[in-house]
Amino acid sequence: MSRAFAFLLAAFFLASAAAQDQPKAGPPAAAGVAELTAAKRAYETDVAKATETLLGEFAVEEKRVLDNAKLKIDDKIKRSELLQDEKKAFEADGKLPKTLGLKVATSDYQTKVSAARSRCEKAFDKAAETAGKSDLALAKALLAEKAEFLKPGPTAPAPKPGDAASPVPPGPAGPSPLVGTWERAVNATNVTIQKHVTPTHSMVFQYDGTGRVYMAHGGRYTLKGDVHAESVEYGFGPYYDKHAGTTVTTKSKLVGKKWSLSWTEGDRNIQANWEPVEPKPPANPKPGK
């Protein structure tokens, strides 16, 4: 077992399980437009960078205040405390500073955030339009996600690999019919994909005929109606490299013991079909030490 996969297994159970899968790096927000995942990640990255830049200007402005020989010590203290209060308000609630010395930095921040927001809104609208051609409920869910995703709130540090760029809240209340282990084969290849689901997290990994795991990813998930949203918080392999720090949404359908996740990628409708893995004793069990 590789160190990376062993780490993921530990993270899965310590965090209450993890991961999500779609074949061939499925697209984001159930509308299935691949650009949406990249747009959401780019938006959060751009906003986080703009935030870090503005936060850095607080320190620069405070140094200017303290180095200003024309200011009396009591004025320096008052201005320094005001800067600290404005910085805390910005970090906690996104409230912009009003200090004159930060006017240019604040304006630059607003310009960058506005441009990033506009790009992300267009990606959401495009995804909703695509979804609306065949599924109005899904299009509605995407527009609701857009409103929530772009809702103003506290500032945040730049996302890092493994962070959830679009955080998924705790999983469904009460028992979930999805809890358990699901499996599907990839066409006629010798590749198997398993998805482990707990009430709050899911984890997906792929392995070949030798049992070697070569891809895995996981994170929190929610299921609201038929909209299934999974965050890609940790993992390794091509899918994780592309979607790390994002939330991927698909349309979920559970009929008996058959679970399907579907989405649209470009002009293609894609569906991943899962079946439950029935419990069975381990092969060649050995007594524990």
C-alpha positions as CSV (number, residue, x, y, z in Angstrom):
1,M,0.0,0.0,0.0
2,S,1.5,3.4,-1.0
3,R,2.1,6.0,1.6
4,A,-0.3,8.4,-0.2
5,F,-3.1,5.9,-0.2
6,A,-2.5,4.9,3.5
7,F,-2.7,8.6,4.4
8,L,-6.0,9.0,2.5
9,L,-7.5,6.0,4.3
10,A,-6.5,7.5,7.7
11,A,-7.9,10.8,6.7
12,F,-11.1,9.2,5.5
13,F,-11.9,7.5,8.8
14,L,-10.6,10.3,11.0
15,A,-12.7,12.9,9.1
16,S,-15.6,10.5,9.0
17,A,-14.8,9.2,5.5
18,A,-14.1,10.9,2.2
19,A,-14.2,11.2,-1.6
20,Q,-16.2,11.5,-4.7
21,D,-15.8,10.2,-8.2
22,Q,-16.9,10.5,-11.7
23,P,-15.2,8.9,-14.6
24,K,-12.6,10.9,-16.6
25,A,-12.6,13.9,-14.3
26,G,-16.3,14.7,-14.5
27,P,-17.3,18.4,-14.7
28,P,-18.6,20.5,-11.9
29,A,-22.0,21.9,-10.8
30,A,-24.3,19.3,-12.2
31,A,-25.0,21.3,-15.3
32,G,-21.9,19.6,-16.4
33,V,-20.1,22.5,-18.0
34,A,-16.4,21.8,-17.3
35,E,-15.5,25.5,-17.2
36,L,-17.6,25.9,-14.0
37,T,-15.2,24.0,-11.7
38,A,-12.2,26.0,-13.0
39,A,-14.2,29.2,-12.8
40,K,-15.2,28.6,-9.1
41,R,-11.6,27.8,-8.2
42,A,-10.3,30.8,-10.1
43,Y,-12.8,33.1,-8.4
44,E,-11.8,31.9,-4.9
45,T,-8.1,32.1,-5.8
46,D,-8.4,35.6,-7.2
47,V,-10.4,36.9,-4.2
48,A,-8.0,35.3,-1.8
49,K,-5.0,36.9,-3.5
50,A,-6.7,40.3,-3.5
51,T,-7.6,39.8,0.2
52,E,-4.0,38.9,1.1
53,T,-2.7,42.0,-0.8
54,L,-5.1,44.3,1.1
55,L,-4.3,42.7,4.4
56,G,-0.6,43.3,3.6
57,E,-1.3,47.0,3.1
58,F,-2.6,47.2,6.7
59,A,0.9,46.5,7.9
60,V,2.4,48.9,5.4
61,E,0.1,51.7,6.5
62,E,0.8,51.0,10.2
63,K,4.5,51.3,9.6
64,R,3.9,54.6,7.8
65,V,2.0,55.8,10.9
66,L,4.7,54.7,13.3
67,D,7.5,56.1,11.2
68,N,5.8,59.5,10.8
69,A,7.9,61.8,12.9
70,K,5.2,64.6,12.7
71,L,2.7,62.6,14.6
72,K,2.5,62.7,18.4
73,I,2.6,59.3,20.2
74,D,-1.0,59.5,21.2
75,D,-2.0,60.0,17.5
76,K,0.1,57.1,16.5
77,I,-1.6,54.9,19.1
78,K,-5.1,55.9,18.0
79,R,-4.3,55.4,14.3
80,S,-2.6,52.1,15.0
81,E,-5.6,50.8,17.0
82,L,-8.0,52.0,14.3
83,L,-6.1,50.1,11.7
84,Q,-6.2,47.0,13.9
85,D,-9.9,47.3,14.4
86,E,-10.5,47.8,10.6
87,K,-8.3,44.8,9.9
88,K,-10.3,42.6,12.3
89,A,-13.6,43.8,10.8
90,F,-12.3,43.1,7.3
91,E,-11.2,39.6,8.2
92,A,-14.4,38.8,10.2
93,D,-17.1,40.3,8.0
94,G,-15.5,41.6,4.8
95,K,-16.1,45.2,5.9
96,L,-13.8,47.4,3.9
97,P,-11.5,49.9,5.7
98,K,-12.1,53.6,5.6
99,T,-8.6,54.8,6.5
100,L,-7.5,57.3,4.0
101,G,-4.0,55.7,3.6
102,L,-5.7,52.5,2.4
103,K,-8.0,54.2,-0.1
104,V,-6.0,53.1,-3.2
105,A,-5.4,49.6,-1.9
106,T,-9.1,49.2,-1.1
107,S,-10.1,50.5,-4.5
108,D,-7.8,48.0,-6.2
109,Y,-9.2,45.2,-4.0
110,Q,-12.8,46.1,-5.1
111,T,-11.8,46.2,-8.8
112,K,-10.2,42.7,-8.7
113,V,-13.0,41.1,-6.7
114,S,-15.7,42.6,-9.0
115,A,-13.9,41.3,-12.1
116,A,-13.5,37.8,-10.5
117,R,-17.1,37.8,-9.5
118,S,-18.3,38.8,-13.0
119,R,-16.3,35.9,-14.6
120,C,-17.7,33.4,-12.1
121,E,-21.3,34.6,-12.5
122,K,-21.0,34.1,-16.3
123,A,-19.7,30.5,-15.7
124,F,-22.6,29.7,-13.4
125,D,-25.1,31.2,-15.9
126,K,-23.7,29.3,-18.7
127,A,-23.9,26.1,-16.7
128,A,-27.5,26.8,-15.8
129,E,-28.4,27.5,-19.4
130,T,-26.8,24.2,-20.4
131,A,-28.7,22.3,-17.7
132,G,-32.0,24.0,-18.4
133,K,-32.1,22.4,-21.9
134,S,-32.9,19.1,-20.3
135,D,-33.4,19.6,-16.6
136,L,-35.0,22.8,-15.2
137,A,-34.7,21.6,-11.6
138,L,-31.0,21.2,-12.0
139,A,-30.7,24.6,-13.6
140,K,-32.6,26.1,-10.6
141,A,-30.3,24.3,-8.2
142,L,-27.3,25.8,-10.0
143,L,-28.6,29.3,-9.8
144,A,-29.3,28.8,-6.1
145,E,-25.7,27.5,-5.7
146,K,-24.5,30.7,-7.5
147,A,-26.3,32.9,-5.0
148,E,-24.8,31.0,-2.1
149,F,-21.3,30.7,-3.6
150,L,-21.0,34.4,-4.4
151,K,-22.6,35.6,-1.2
152,P,-20.4,38.2,0.6
153,G,-18.9,36.9,3.8
154,P,-15.7,36.8,5.9
155,T,-12.4,37.0,4.1
156,A,-10.3,33.8,3.7
157,P,-6.7,32.9,3.0
158,A,-5.8,31.6,-0.4
159,P,-7.0,28.0,-0.9
160,K,-4.3,25.3,-0.8
161,P,-4.4,21.8,-2.3
162,G,-6.7,19.8,-0.1
163,D,-8.8,22.7,1.1
164,A,-12.4,22.9,0.0
165,A,-12.7,25.9,-2.2
166,S,-16.5,25.7,-2.0
167,P,-17.1,24.2,1.4
168,V,-19.7,21.5,1.7
169,P,-21.6,21.8,5.0
170,P,-22.0,18.7,7.2
171,G,-23.8,15.8,5.6
172,P,-27.5,14.9,5.7
173,A,-29.3,14.7,9.0
174,G,-30.2,11.2,10.0
175,P,-29.4,8.0,8.2
176,S,-28.5,8.3,4.5
177,P,-29.5,5.6,2.0
178,L,-26.1,6.1,0.4
179,V,-24.1,5.0,3.4
180,G,-22.0,2.0,2.5
181,T,-19.6,0.8,-0.2
182,W,-20.4,1.1,-3.8
183,E,-18.6,-0.2,-6.9
184,R,-18.5,0.0,-10.6
185,A,-16.3,-1.3,-13.4
186,V,-14.9,0.9,-16.1
187,N,-16.1,-0.4,-19.4
188,A,-14.4,-3.7,-20.3
189,T,-11.1,-2.7,-18.7
190,N,-9.6,-4.4,-15.7
191,V,-10.2,-1.3,-13.6
192,T,-12.5,-1.1,-10.6
193,I,-13.8,2.0,-8.8
194,Q,-15.1,1.9,-5.3
195,K,-16.9,4.7,-3.4
196,H,-17.1,4.5,0.4
197,V,-19.9,6.7,1.9
198,T,-20.5,7.7,5.5
199,P,-23.3,10.1,6.7
200,T,-21.0,13.1,6.1
201,H,-18.1,12.1,3.8
202,S,-17.3,10.0,0.8
203,M,-14.1,8.5,-0.7
204,V,-13.4,7.1,-4.1
205,F,-10.4,5.1,-5.3
206,Q,-9.5,3.2,-8.5
207,Y,-7.5,0.1,-8.6
208,D,-6.4,-2.4,-11.3
209,G,-6.4,-6.2,-11.4
210,T,-3.4,-6.4,-9.2
211,G,-5.0,-4.4,-6.5
212,R,-2.8,-1.4,-7.0
213,V,-4.5,1.9,-6.2
214,Y,-3.5,4.6,-8.6
215,M,-6.1,7.3,-7.9
216,A,-8.1,8.5,-4.9
217,H,-9.9,11.5,-3.7
218,G,-12.4,12.5,-1.0
219,G,-14.2,15.0,1.1
220,R,-17.5,16.1,2.5
221,Y,-20.8,15.7,0.6
222,T,-24.4,16.8,0.7
223,L,-27.5,15.4,-0.9
224,K,-30.5,17.8,-1.3
225,G,-33.2,16.3,-3.4
226,D,-31.5,14.9,-6.4
227,V,-28.6,17.3,-6.3
228,H,-25.4,15.6,-5.0
229,A,-22.5,17.9,-4.1
230,E,-19.1,16.5,-3.2
231,S,-16.0,18.5,-2.2
232,V,-12.5,17.4,-3.3
233,E,-10.5,18.0,-0.2
234,Y,-7.6,15.5,-0.5
235,G,-6.3,12.8,-2.8
236,F,-3.8,12.1,-5.5
237,G,-3.9,11.3,-9.2
238,P,-5.2,13.3,-12.3
239,Y,-8.7,13.9,-11.0
240,Y,-7.5,15.3,-7.7
241,D,-4.9,17.4,-9.5
242,K,-7.6,19.0,-11.6
243,H,-10.4,19.4,-9.0
244,A,-8.6,19.9,-5.7
245,G,-10.3,22.5,-3.6
246,T,-13.6,22.5,-5.5
247,T,-17.1,21.2,-5.1
248,V,-18.4,19.0,-7.9
249,T,-22.2,18.6,-8.3
250,T,-24.1,15.9,-10.1
251,K,-27.7,14.7,-10.4
252,S,-28.3,11.7,-8.1
253,K,-30.8,8.9,-8.6
254,L,-31.3,5.9,-6.3
255,V,-33.6,3.1,-7.4
256,G,-33.6,0.0,-5.3
257,K,-29.9,-0.9,-5.1
258,K,-28.9,1.0,-8.2
259,W,-27.4,4.4,-7.7
260,S,-26.6,6.7,-10.6
261,L,-24.8,10.0,-10.9
262,S,-25.3,11.9,-14.1
263,W,-24.1,15.2,-15.7
264,T,-23.5,16.9,-19.0
265,E,-20.0,17.4,-20.4
266,G,-20.0,19.6,-23.5
267,D,-22.7,18.0,-25.7
268,R,-22.4,14.6,-24.0
269,N,-24.6,13.2,-21.3
270,I,-22.6,11.0,-18.9
271,Q,-23.9,8.7,-16.3
272,A,-22.0,6.7,-13.7
273,N,-23.8,3.6,-12.3
274,W,-23.0,2.2,-8.9
275,E,-24.0,-1.0,-7.2
276,P,-23.6,-1.9,-3.5
277,V,-20.8,-4.1,-2.4
278,E,-22.2,-7.0,-0.4
279,P,-20.3,-7.9,2.9
280,K,-18.1,-10.9,2.7
281,P,-15.3,-12.4,4.8
282,P,-11.8,-11.5,3.9
283,A,-9.8,-13.9,1.7
284,N,-7.2,-16.0,3.5
285,P,-7.8,-14.4,7.0
286,K,-4.7,-14.5,9.3
287,P,-4.8,-14.4,13.1
288,G,-4.0,-11.0,14.5
289,K,-0.8,-10.5,16.5
